[in-house]
Amino acid sequence: MAELQRRQELWSRLIADVDGPASRFALHAAGPSIAWLLGHNLVNTDSVAEAVGGRPRSLEATFGDRHAEPHFGVRTDADWNALRALWEPTAIRTRDAVRAQADLDGAPDVPILPEFQGHLTTRRAFLDGHLFHLTWHAGQVGMLRAALNLPWV
C-alpha cells in the first residue's frame, strides 16, 4: 500500500506545475503527451479499484474511449485542468479500495486479457503490475518535463 501511495504522490508532483500548453507537448507526432499519459493512468488507476478492490469503475462514463485521441482529448487549458483535477480523488479512491481488500492473494475481480493471464493471477500481481506501469509512465513524463525545461520533482 505504501508503494502505491508513493507512486501516486510522485504523479501528483509530476503534474502539479504543468500548464495547459505543456500538457499537450510531445517529443514527436506519434508520441504521448503529459495529458495523454495522465488520462491513460487515470483509466488504469480506476481499473485497479475494480480489479483489486472489487469496486466498480468510476471514470468510464467520463472518458469513454479517449485513448485514441491526441492528448487524451485535452484541447484547452480548461480541459487539462479538469483532467488533472481527477487525479487526486481517483488516487485516493483506489488506495481506499486496495486498503479495504483483505485477500490480495485471490483472483482479480475482472477478466484478464489472454496475454496477461499467466502473470496477473492474483490481486497482488495485478497491483504490482500497476505499480510498474505508473513508474514506467512517470519516466516518460520526466523526459517530457526535461524537454520542456521543467524541474524534476
DATALIN-V24836 format. One line per field, one symbol per residue. ss: DSSP state (2 for helix, 1 for strand, 0 for the rest). phi: phi as a letter, one per 20 degrees, with the letter a starting at -180 (. if undefined). burial: I if it has 16 or more other C-alpha atoms within 10 Angstrom, else O. A space follows every 10 residues. Layout:
ss = ???
phi = ???
burial = ???
This chain:
ss = 0222222222 2222220002 2220000000 0002222222 2222222222 2000000002 2220000002 2220002222 2222222222 2222222222 0000000000 0002220000 0022222222 2222222222 2222222000 000
phi = .ffffffffg fgffdgdeeg fffdfcfbge efdfffffgg ffffffffgf feemeffddg ffdldegfeg llnfdcffgf fffffffgff ffgfgfffff eedfeffgec fdggfdffde ecffffffff fffgfgffff fgfffffeme ffd
burial = OOOIOOIIOI IIOIIOOIOI OIIIIIOOOO OIIIIIIIII IIIIIIIIII IIIIIOIOIO OOOOOIOOOI IIIIOOOOOI IOIIOOIOOI IOIIIOIIOO OOOIOOIIIO OIOOOOOOOI OIIIIIIOOI IOOIIOIIOI IIIIIOOOOO OOO
